[in-house]
Amino acid sequence: MAERREGTDDCGISDEKLKSLARVLLPIIRNYLSTEEGKRNLAEWTAERQLNKTETKKESR
C-alpha cells in the first residue's frame, strides 16, 4: 500500500490545488444558495439525506 504524502488527499490532489478550487467554487455556491431555487434545492437535498440516514439506521438493526 502506498504511503500518503503530506499535503495531498487520497486522490493525489495537493492542498494548494484544493484551496485554489475552493476559492473559485465557494462564492459561486454561496450565490446559488442565496437564491430561492438554491434554498429550495438545498432543503430538498437535506430532507432526502435525512430520510436516507433514517432508513439506513432502520436497516442496520
mmCIF file of the N, C-alpha and C atoms, coordinates in Angstrom:
data_MODEL
# 
_entry.id   MODEL 
# 
loop_
_atom_site.group_PDB 
_atom_site.id 
_atom_site.type_symbol 
_atom_site.label_atom_id 
_atom_site.label_alt_id 
_atom_site.label_comp_id 
_atom_site.label_asym_id 
_atom_site.label_entity_id 
_atom_site.label_seq_id 
_atom_site.pdbx_PDB_ins_code 
_atom_site.Cartn_x 
_atom_site.Cartn_y 
_atom_site.Cartn_z 
_atom_site.occupancy 
_atom_site.B_iso_or_equiv 
_atom_site.pdbx_formal_charge 
_atom_site.auth_seq_id 
_atom_site.auth_comp_id 
_atom_site.auth_asym_id 
_atom_site.auth_atom_id 
_atom_site.pdbx_PDB_model_num 
ATOM 1   N N  . MET A 1 1  ? 0.845   -1.180 0.000  1.00 0.00 ? 1  MET A N  1 
ATOM 2   C CA . MET A 1 1  ? 0.000   0.000  0.000  1.00 0.00 ? 1  MET A CA 1 
ATOM 3   C C  . MET A 1 1  ? 0.887   1.239  0.000  1.00 0.00 ? 1  MET A C  1 
ATOM 4   N N  . ALA A 1 2  ? 0.552   2.196  -0.843 1.00 0.00 ? 2  ALA A N  1 
ATOM 5   C CA . ALA A 1 2  ? 1.359   3.413  -0.959 1.00 0.00 ? 2  ALA A CA 1 
ATOM 6   C C  . ALA A 1 2  ? 1.179   4.301  0.255  1.00 0.00 ? 2  ALA A C  1 
ATOM 7   N N  . GLU A 1 3  ? 2.252   4.956  0.644  1.00 0.00 ? 3  GLU A N  1 
ATOM 8   C CA . GLU A 1 3  ? 2.177   5.896  1.765  1.00 0.00 ? 3  GLU A CA 1 
ATOM 9   C C  . GLU A 1 3  ? 1.471   7.151  1.328  1.00 0.00 ? 3  GLU A C  1 
ATOM 10  N N  . ARG A 1 4  ? 0.746   7.743  2.241  1.00 0.00 ? 4  ARG A N  1 
ATOM 11  C CA . ARG A 1 4  ? 0.078   9.006  1.962  1.00 0.00 ? 4  ARG A CA 1 
ATOM 12  C C  . ARG A 1 4  ? 1.069   10.129 2.188  1.00 0.00 ? 4  ARG A C  1 
ATOM 13  N N  . ARG A 1 5  ? 1.267   10.935 1.171  1.00 0.00 ? 5  ARG A N  1 
ATOM 14  C CA . ARG A 1 5  ? 2.185   12.061 1.290  1.00 0.00 ? 5  ARG A CA 1 
ATOM 15  C C  . ARG A 1 5  ? 1.483   13.240 1.936  1.00 0.00 ? 5  ARG A C  1 
ATOM 16  N N  . GLU A 1 6  ? 2.224   13.996 2.715  1.00 0.00 ? 6  GLU A N  1 
ATOM 17  C CA . GLU A 1 6  ? 1.701   15.185 3.360  1.00 0.00 ? 6  GLU A CA 1 
ATOM 18  C C  . GLU A 1 6  ? 1.294   16.205 2.301  1.00 0.00 ? 6  GLU A C  1 
ATOM 19  N N  . GLY A 1 7  ? 0.146   16.846 2.499  1.00 0.00 ? 7  GLY A N  1 
ATOM 20  C CA . GLY A 1 7  ? -0.282  17.892 1.581  1.00 0.00 ? 7  GLY A CA 1 
ATOM 21  C C  . GLY A 1 7  ? -1.066  17.391 0.384  1.00 0.00 ? 7  GLY A C  1 
ATOM 22  N N  . THR A 1 8  ? -1.499  16.135 0.406  1.00 0.00 ? 8  THR A N  1 
ATOM 23  C CA . THR A 1 8  ? -2.334  15.622 -0.680 1.00 0.00 ? 8  THR A CA 1 
ATOM 24  C C  . THR A 1 8  ? -3.519  14.891 -0.079 1.00 0.00 ? 8  THR A C  1 
ATOM 25  N N  . ASP A 1 9  ? -4.583  14.789 -0.855 1.00 0.00 ? 9  ASP A N  1 
ATOM 26  C CA . ASP A 1 9  ? -5.707  13.985 -0.394 1.00 0.00 ? 9  ASP A CA 1 
ATOM 27  C C  . ASP A 1 9  ? -5.521  12.561 -0.907 1.00 0.00 ? 9  ASP A C  1 
ATOM 28  N N  . ASP A 1 10 ? -6.507  11.715 -0.738 1.00 0.00 ? 10 ASP A N  1 
ATOM 29  C CA . ASP A 1 10 ? -6.387  10.322 -1.163 1.00 0.00 ? 10 ASP A CA 1 
ATOM 30  C C  . ASP A 1 10 ? -6.289  10.170 -2.680 1.00 0.00 ? 10 ASP A C  1 
ATOM 31  N N  . CYS A 1 11 ? -6.715  11.195 -3.417 1.00 0.00 ? 11 CYS A N  1 
ATOM 32  C CA . CYS A 1 11 ? -6.652  11.141 -4.885 1.00 0.00 ? 11 CYS A CA 1 
ATOM 33  C C  . CYS A 1 11 ? -5.373  11.735 -5.436 1.00 0.00 ? 11 CYS A C  1 
ATOM 34  N N  . GLY A 1 12 ? -4.508  12.236 -4.570 1.00 0.00 ? 12 GLY A N  1 
ATOM 35  C CA . GLY A 1 12 ? -3.255  12.809 -5.023 1.00 0.00 ? 12 GLY A CA 1 
ATOM 36  C C  . GLY A 1 12 ? -3.338  14.281 -5.388 1.00 0.00 ? 12 GLY A C  1 
ATOM 37  N N  . ILE A 1 13 ? -4.441  14.941 -5.044 1.00 0.00 ? 13 ILE A N  1 
ATOM 38  C CA . ILE A 1 13 ? -4.587  16.375 -5.324 1.00 0.00 ? 13 ILE A CA 1 
ATOM 39  C C  . ILE A 1 13 ? -3.963  17.150 -4.175 1.00 0.00 ? 13 ILE A C  1 
ATOM 40  N N  . SER A 1 14 ? -3.093  18.068 -4.501 1.00 0.00 ? 14 SER A N  1 
ATOM 41  C CA . SER A 1 14 ? -2.395  18.813 -3.460 1.00 0.00 ? 14 SER A CA 1 
ATOM 42  C C  . SER A 1 14 ? -3.342  19.759 -2.729 1.00 0.00 ? 14 SER A C  1 
ATOM 43  N N  . ASP A 1 15 ? -2.991  20.083 -1.487 1.00 0.00 ? 15 ASP A N  1 
ATOM 44  C CA . ASP A 1 15 ? -3.776  21.030 -0.699 1.00 0.00 ? 15 ASP A CA 1 
ATOM 45  C C  . ASP A 1 15 ? -3.873  22.370 -1.410 1.00 0.00 ? 15 ASP A C  1 
ATOM 46  N N  . GLU A 1 16 ? -2.793  22.779 -2.041 1.00 0.00 ? 16 GLU A N  1 
ATOM 47  C CA . GLU A 1 16 ? -2.769  24.062 -2.755 1.00 0.00 ? 16 GLU A CA 1 
ATOM 48  C C  . GLU A 1 16 ? -3.817  24.081 -3.869 1.00 0.00 ? 16 GLU A C  1 
ATOM 49  N N  . LYS A 1 17 ? -3.907  23.005 -4.631 1.00 0.00 ? 17 LYS A N  1 
ATOM 50  C CA . LYS A 1 17 ? -4.889  22.937 -5.718 1.00 0.00 ? 17 LYS A CA 1 
ATOM 51  C C  . LYS A 1 17 ? -6.313  22.867 -5.177 1.00 0.00 ? 17 LYS A C  1 
ATOM 52  N N  . LEU A 1 18 ? -6.516  22.137 -4.083 1.00 0.00 ? 18 LEU A N  1 
ATOM 53  C CA . LEU A 1 18 ? -7.840  22.076 -3.480 1.00 0.00 ? 18 LEU A CA 1 
ATOM 54  C C  . LEU A 1 18 ? -8.274  23.439 -2.959 1.00 0.00 ? 18 LEU A C  1 
ATOM 55  N N  . LYS A 1 19 ? -7.365  24.168 -2.332 1.00 0.00 ? 19 LYS A N  1 
ATOM 56  C CA . LYS A 1 19 ? -7.685  25.506 -1.829 1.00 0.00 ? 19 LYS A CA 1 
ATOM 57  C C  . LYS A 1 19 ? -7.994  26.452 -2.979 1.00 0.00 ? 19 LYS A C  1 
ATOM 58  N N  . SER A 1 20 ? -7.250  26.330 -4.062 1.00 0.00 ? 20 SER A N  1 
ATOM 59  C CA . SER A 1 20 ? -7.494  27.164 -5.233 1.00 0.00 ? 20 SER A CA 1 
ATOM 60  C C  . SER A 1 20 ? -8.884  26.895 -5.805 1.00 0.00 ? 20 SER A C  1 
ATOM 61  N N  . LEU A 1 21 ? -9.239  25.647 -5.901 1.00 0.00 ? 21 LEU A N  1 
ATOM 62  C CA . LEU A 1 21 ? -10.559 25.264 -6.392 1.00 0.00 ? 21 LEU A CA 1 
ATOM 63  C C  . LEU A 1 21 ? -11.655 25.787 -5.462 1.00 0.00 ? 21 LEU A C  1 
ATOM 64  N N  . ALA A 1 22 ? -11.440 25.667 -4.161 1.00 0.00 ? 22 ALA A N  1 
ATOM 65  C CA . ALA A 1 22 ? -12.415 26.156 -3.183 1.00 0.00 ? 22 ALA A CA 1 
ATOM 66  C C  . ALA A 1 22 ? -12.606 27.664 -3.306 1.00 0.00 ? 22 ALA A C  1 
ATOM 67  N N  . ARG A 1 23 ? -11.527 28.406 -3.543 1.00 0.00 ? 23 ARG A N  1 
ATOM 68  C CA . ARG A 1 23 ? -11.629 29.864 -3.693 1.00 0.00 ? 23 ARG A CA 1 
ATOM 69  C C  . ARG A 1 23 ? -12.496 30.243 -4.891 1.00 0.00 ? 23 ARG A C  1 
ATOM 70  N N  . VAL A 1 24 ? -12.481 29.416 -5.920 1.00 0.00 ? 24 VAL A N  1 
ATOM 71  C CA . VAL A 1 24 ? -13.293 29.677 -7.105 1.00 0.00 ? 24 VAL A CA 1 
ATOM 72  C C  . VAL A 1 24 ? -14.743 29.248 -6.868 1.00 0.00 ? 24 VAL A C  1 
ATOM 73  N N  . LEU A 1 25 ? -14.929 28.054 -6.304 1.00 0.00 ? 25 LEU A N  1 
ATOM 74  C CA . LEU A 1 25 ? -16.275 27.499 -6.186 1.00 0.00 ? 25 LEU A CA 1 
ATOM 75  C C  . LEU A 1 25 ? -17.096 28.068 -5.034 1.00 0.00 ? 25 LEU A C  1 
ATOM 76  N N  . LEU A 1 26 ? -16.476 28.403 -3.936 1.00 0.00 ? 26 LEU A N  1 
ATOM 77  C CA . LEU A 1 26 ? -17.231 28.848 -2.758 1.00 0.00 ? 26 LEU A CA 1 
ATOM 78  C C  . LEU A 1 26 ? -18.117 30.055 -3.034 1.00 0.00 ? 26 LEU A C  1 
ATOM 79  N N  . PRO A 1 27 ? -17.632 31.117 -3.676 1.00 0.00 ? 27 PRO A N  1 
ATOM 80  C CA . PRO A 1 27 ? -18.526 32.247 -3.965 1.00 0.00 ? 27 PRO A CA 1 
ATOM 81  C C  . PRO A 1 27 ? -19.683 31.866 -4.891 1.00 0.00 ? 27 PRO A C  1 
ATOM 82  N N  . ILE A 1 28 ? -19.424 30.986 -5.855 1.00 0.00 ? 28 ILE A N  1 
ATOM 83  C CA . ILE A 1 28 ? -20.472 30.539 -6.773 1.00 0.00 ? 28 ILE A CA 1 
ATOM 84  C C  . ILE A 1 28 ? -21.540 29.766 -6.006 1.00 0.00 ? 28 ILE A C  1 
ATOM 85  N N  . ILE A 1 29 ? -21.108 28.871 -5.127 1.00 0.00 ? 29 ILE A N  1 
ATOM 86  C CA . ILE A 1 29 ? -22.043 28.068 -4.332 1.00 0.00 ? 29 ILE A CA 1 
ATOM 87  C C  . ILE A 1 29 ? -22.846 28.971 -3.402 1.00 0.00 ? 29 ILE A C  1 
ATOM 88  N N  . ARG A 1 30 ? -22.185 29.913 -2.748 1.00 0.00 ? 30 ARG A N  1 
ATOM 89  C CA . ARG A 1 30 ? -22.885 30.842 -1.848 1.00 0.00 ? 30 ARG A CA 1 
ATOM 90  C C  . ARG A 1 30 ? -23.934 31.642 -2.599 1.00 0.00 ? 30 ARG A C  1 
ATOM 91  N N  . ASN A 1 31 ? -23.574 32.151 -3.772 1.00 0.00 ? 31 ASN A N  1 
ATOM 92  C CA . ASN A 1 31 ? -24.541 32.916 -4.571 1.00 0.00 ? 31 ASN A CA 1 
ATOM 93  C C  . ASN A 1 31 ? -25.742 32.058 -4.950 1.00 0.00 ? 31 ASN A C  1 
ATOM 94  N N  . TYR A 1 32 ? -25.494 30.841 -5.379 1.00 0.00 ? 32 TYR A N  1 
ATOM 95  C CA . TYR A 1 32 ? -26.586 29.946 -5.753 1.00 0.00 ? 32 TYR A CA 1 
ATOM 96  C C  . TYR A 1 32 ? -27.488 29.643 -4.558 1.00 0.00 ? 32 TYR A C  1 
ATOM 97  N N  . LEU A 1 33 ? -26.887 29.361 -3.418 1.00 0.00 ? 33 LEU A N  1 
ATOM 98  C CA . LEU A 1 33 ? -27.685 29.011 -2.242 1.00 0.00 ? 33 LEU A CA 1 
ATOM 99  C C  . LEU A 1 33 ? -28.433 30.207 -1.659 1.00 0.00 ? 33 LEU A C  1 
ATOM 100 N N  . SER A 1 34 ? -28.116 31.414 -2.092 1.00 0.00 ? 34 SER A N  1 
ATOM 101 C CA . SER A 1 34 ? -28.851 32.590 -1.625 1.00 0.00 ? 34 SER A CA 1 
ATOM 102 C C  . SER A 1 34 ? -30.085 32.855 -2.494 1.00 0.00 ? 34 SER A C  1 
ATOM 103 N N  . THR A 1 35 ? -30.231 32.124 -3.612 1.00 0.00 ? 35 THR A N  1 
ATOM 104 C CA . THR A 1 35 ? -31.408 32.277 -4.464 1.00 0.00 ? 35 THR A CA 1 
ATOM 105 C C  . THR A 1 35 ? -32.536 31.392 -3.942 1.00 0.00 ? 35 THR A C  1 
ATOM 106 N N  . GLU A 1 36 ? -33.762 31.703 -4.370 1.00 0.00 ? 36 GLU A N  1 
ATOM 107 C CA . GLU A 1 36 ? -34.911 30.880 -3.962 1.00 0.00 ? 36 GLU A CA 1 
ATOM 108 C C  . GLU A 1 36 ? -34.753 29.445 -4.461 1.00 0.00 ? 36 GLU A C  1 
ATOM 109 N N  . GLU A 1 37 ? -34.314 29.291 -5.697 1.00 0.00 ? 37 GLU A N  1 
ATOM 110 C CA . GLU A 1 37 ? -34.112 27.950 -6.249 1.00 0.00 ? 37 GLU A CA 1 
ATOM 111 C C  . GLU A 1 37 ? -33.062 27.190 -5.446 1.00 0.00 ? 37 GLU A C  1 
ATOM 112 N N  . GLY A 1 38 ? -31.970 27.856 -5.117 1.00 0.00 ? 38 GLY A N  1 
ATOM 113 C CA . GLY A 1 38 ? -30.913 27.224 -4.340 1.00 0.00 ? 38 GLY A CA 1 
ATOM 114 C C  . GLY A 1 38 ? -31.386 26.807 -2.956 1.00 0.00 ? 38 GLY A C  1 
ATOM 115 N N  . LYS A 1 39 ? -32.143 27.686 -2.313 1.00 0.00 ? 39 LYS A N  1 
ATOM 116 C CA . LYS A 1 39 ? -32.678 27.357 -0.986 1.00 0.00 ? 39 LYS A CA 1 
ATOM 117 C C  . LYS A 1 39 ? -33.617 26.161 -1.057 1.00 0.00 ? 39 LYS A C  1 
ATOM 118 N N  . ARG A 1 40 ? -34.483 26.155 -2.081 1.00 0.00 ? 40 ARG A N  1 
ATOM 119 C CA . ARG A 1 40 ? -35.431 25.051 -2.248 1.00 0.00 ? 40 ARG A CA 1 
ATOM 120 C C  . ARG A 1 40 ? -34.687 23.737 -2.507 1.00 0.00 ? 40 ARG A C  1 
ATOM 121 N N  . ASN A 1 41 ? -33.700 23.774 -3.400 1.00 0.00 ? 41 ASN A N  1 
ATOM 122 C CA . ASN A 1 41 ? -32.939 22.561 -3.703 1.00 0.00 ? 41 ASN A CA 1 
ATOM 123 C C  . ASN A 1 41 ? -32.148 22.066 -2.496 1.00 0.00 ? 41 ASN A C  1 
ATOM 124 N N  . LEU A 1 42 ? -31.590 22.976 -1.733 1.00 0.00 ? 42 LEU A N  1 
ATOM 125 C CA . LEU A 1 42 ? -30.859 22.579 -0.534 1.00 0.00 ? 42 LEU A CA 1 
ATOM 126 C C  . LEU A 1 42 ? -31.798 21.927 0.479  1.00 0.00 ? 42 LEU A C  1 
ATOM 127 N N  . ALA A 1 43 ? -32.990 22.507 0.650  1.00 0.00 ? 43 ALA A N  1 
ATOM 128 C CA . ALA A 1 43 ? -33.963 21.931 1.583  1.00 0.00 ? 43 ALA A CA 1 
ATOM 129 C C  . ALA A 1 43 ? -34.383 20.528 1.137  1.00 0.00 ? 43 ALA A C  1 
ATOM 130 N N  . GLU A 1 44 ? -34.612 20.357 -0.162 1.00 0.00 ? 44 GLU A N  1 
ATOM 131 C CA . GLU A 1 44 ? -34.978 19.034 -0.688 1.00 0.00 ? 44 GLU A CA 1 
ATOM 132 C C  . GLU A 1 44 ? -33.844 18.038 -0.483 1.00 0.00 ? 44 GLU A C  1 
ATOM 133 N N  . TRP A 1 45 ? -32.617 18.460 -0.780 1.00 0.00 ? 45 TRP A N  1 
ATOM 134 C CA . TRP A 1 45 ? -31.457 17.576 -0.634 1.00 0.00 ? 45 TRP A CA 1 
ATOM 135 C C  . TRP A 1 45 ? -31.267 17.190 0.829  1.00 0.00 ? 45 TRP A C  1 
ATOM 136 N N  . THR A 1 46 ? -31.416 18.169 1.720  1.00 0.00 ? 46 THR A N  1 
ATOM 137 C CA . THR A 1 46 ? -31.244 17.907 3.150  1.00 0.00 ? 46 THR A CA 1 
ATOM 138 C C  . THR A 1 46 ? -32.293 16.921 3.647  1.00 0.00 ? 46 THR A C  1 
ATOM 139 N N  . ALA A 1 47 ? -33.549 17.119 3.235  1.00 0.00 ? 47 ALA A N  1 
ATOM 140 C CA . ALA A 1 47 ? -34.624 16.212 3.651  1.00 0.00 ? 47 ALA A CA 1 
ATOM 141 C C  . ALA A 1 47 ? -34.382 14.804 3.118  1.00 0.00 ? 47 ALA A C  1 
ATOM 142 N N  . GLU A 1 48 ? -33.966 14.699 1.863  1.00 0.00 ? 48 GLU A N  1 
ATOM 143 C CA . GLU A 1 48 ? -33.686 13.394 1.272  1.00 0.00 ? 48 GLU A CA 1 
ATOM 144 C C  . GLU A 1 48 ? -32.531 12.701 1.989  1.00 0.00 ? 48 GLU A C  1 
ATOM 145 N N  . ARG A 1 49 ? -31.514 13.456 2.296  1.00 0.00 ? 49 ARG A N  1 
ATOM 146 C CA . ARG A 1 49 ? -30.348 12.899 3.005  1.00 0.00 ? 49 ARG A CA 1 
ATOM 147 C C  . ARG A 1 49 ? -30.744 12.398 4.394  1.00 0.00 ? 49 ARG A C  1 
ATOM 148 N N  . GLN A 1 50 ? -31.571 13.185 5.083  1.00 0.00 ? 50 GLN A N  1 
ATOM 149 C CA . GLN A 1 50 ? -32.026 12.793 6.413  1.00 0.00 ? 50 GLN A CA 1 
ATOM 150 C C  . GLN A 1 50 ? -32.874 11.521 6.340  1.00 0.00 ? 50 GLN A C  1 
ATOM 151 N N  . LEU A 1 51 ? -33.738 11.443 5.329  1.00 0.00 ? 51 LEU A N  1 
ATOM 152 C CA . LEU A 1 51 ? -34.566 10.260 5.137  1.00 0.00 ? 51 LEU A CA 1 
ATOM 153 C C  . LEU A 1 51 ? -33.698 9.036  4.878  1.00 0.00 ? 51 LEU A C  1 
ATOM 154 N N  . ASN A 1 52 ? -32.703 9.174  4.020  1.00 0.00 ? 52 ASN A N  1 
ATOM 155 C CA . ASN A 1 52 ? -31.799 8.057  3.725  1.00 0.00 ? 52 ASN A CA 1 
ATOM 156 C C  . ASN A 1 52 ? -31.034 7.627  4.969  1.00 0.00 ? 52 ASN A C  1 
ATOM 157 N N  . LYS A 1 53 ? -30.629 8.601  5.776  1.00 0.00 ? 53 LYS A N  1 
ATOM 158 C CA . LYS A 1 53 ? -29.904 8.287  7.004  1.00 0.00 ? 53 LYS A CA 1 
ATOM 159 C C  . LYS A 1 53 ? -30.790 7.501  7.963  1.00 0.00 ? 53 LYS A C  1 
ATOM 160 N N  . THR A 1 54 ? -32.060 7.909  8.059  1.00 0.00 ? 54 THR A N  1 
ATOM 161 C CA . THR A 1 54 ? -33.013 7.224  8.936  1.00 0.00 ? 54 THR A CA 1 
ATOM 162 C C  . THR A 1 54 ? -33.262 5.795  8.435  1.00 0.00 ? 54 THR A C  1 
ATOM 163 N N  . GLU A 1 55 ? -33.434 5.646  7.130  1.00 0.00 ? 55 GLU A N  1 
ATOM 164 C CA . GLU A 1 55 ? -33.677 4.317  6.553  1.00 0.00 ? 55 GLU A CA 1 
ATOM 165 C C  . GLU A 1 55 ? -32.476 3.415  6.759  1.00 0.00 ? 55 GLU A C  1 
ATOM 166 N N  . THR A 1 56 ? -31.278 3.949  6.631  1.00 0.00 ? 56 THR A N  1 
ATOM 167 C CA . THR A 1 56 ? -30.066 3.155  6.816  1.00 0.00 ? 56 THR A CA 1 
ATOM 168 C C  . THR A 1 56 ? -29.972 2.660  8.262  1.00 0.00 ? 56 THR A C  1 
ATOM 169 N N  . LYS A 1 57 ? -30.329 3.514  9.222  1.00 0.00 ? 57 LYS A N  1 
ATOM 170 C CA . LYS A 1 57 ? -30.299 3.106  10.625 1.00 0.00 ? 57 LYS A CA 1 
ATOM 171 C C  . LYS A 1 57 ? -31.295 1.985  10.884 1.00 0.00 ? 57 LYS A C  1 
ATOM 172 N N  . LYS A 1 58 ? -32.484 2.076  10.283 1.00 0.00 ? 58 LYS A N  1 
ATOM 173 C CA . LYS A 1 58 ? -33.508 1.045  10.472 1.00 0.00 ? 58 LYS A CA 1 
ATOM 174 C C  . LYS A 1 58 ? -33.046 -0.283 9.875  1.00 0.00 ? 58 LYS A C  1 
ATOM 175 N N  . GLU A 1 59 ? -32.388 -0.234 8.724  1.00 0.00 ? 59 GLU A N  1 
ATOM 176 C CA . GLU A 1 59 ? -31.916 -1.448 8.062  1.00 0.00 ? 59 GLU A CA 1 
ATOM 177 C C  . GLU A 1 59 ? -30.796 -2.130 8.839  1.00 0.00 ? 59 GLU A C  1 
ATOM 178 N N  . SER A 1 60 ? -30.008 -1.359 9.552  1.00 0.00 ? 60 SER A N  1 
ATOM 179 C CA . SER A 1 60 ? -28.874 -1.947 10.250 1.00 0.00 ? 60 SER A CA 1 
ATOM 180 C C  . SER A 1 60 ? -29.271 -2.583 11.577 1.00 0.00 ? 60 SER A C  1 
ATOM 181 N N  . ARG A 1 61 ? -30.496 -2.400 11.968 1.00 0.00 ? 61 ARG A N  1 
ATOM 182 C CA . ARG A 1 61 ? -30.966 -3.007 13.234 1.00 0.00 ? 61 ARG A CA 1 
ATOM 183 C C  . ARG A 1 61 ? -31.300 -4.457 13.079 1.00 0.00 ? 61 ARG A C  1 
# 
